[in-house]
Amino acid sequence: MDKSIKINDYSGMTVNERFFSAGLLDEWDMAARNSDRMSMIRMLQVVGINEYEATKTVEHILDRQARNPPNDSASKP
């Protein structure tokens, strides 16, 4: 096999491990903080999640964030 061709085998990895392996962990965190739905779906697809599952996952995450916003009181004086 040609070693110049990089094949990503994400089998057996968690989604966070996939993001780390793909160099997308920080980008994912930023997209999630900004509720950037399209970027989140695209990144999930990049790491091997099909469009349907990626969309459902992002909908769940954003719905959960809307119902449970992060507590910003720690950053306030």
C-alpha positions, 0 to 999 in steps of 0.5 A: 500500500502507498504510505502517502495515502492516509486512510482514517480508520475511526472504528472503535474510537469515541467521537471525541477520539475521532475529533482529536485524531482528525485535529478537529477537537478545538474547532468542534468545541468552538462550533458547539459553543457558538451553536454552529449547526452546519459546522458541527454536522460537517465535522461529524461527517468528516469523522465518519458519522453519516448525515442522518446520525450527525444531524440527529446528534447535533439537534440533540446537543443544541436542544440540550444546550438551549434547555441547560445554558452554561453557568457564566456566573464564575466569570463575572466579578 
